[in-house]
């Protein structure tokens, strides 16, 4: 019979070989899972590209629809600004009218305060 000491290196080699085979098996399973994921990604690239293309077309259409609306909004803002300018000018005119009215009333009161000269007797 073989000596136990002679078998120990063989047993150690067998354990190490078994560990290596198990590690290779785990790595193979991991690689297979990665390949499956890559296949799913590869099959989804085409539909994703189509979806992005449709989104781009939609955005182009949206911009073409919204561009006139934006121009109209800028026009409304321009008109509003012009209206504010006119209102501001109207305020100045209103103040001027008030000033003239006050001056006119002041002049009428001043004239009313002076005694009227008696009409010449005939």
Beta strands, then each sheet from edge to edge (+ up, - down):
end
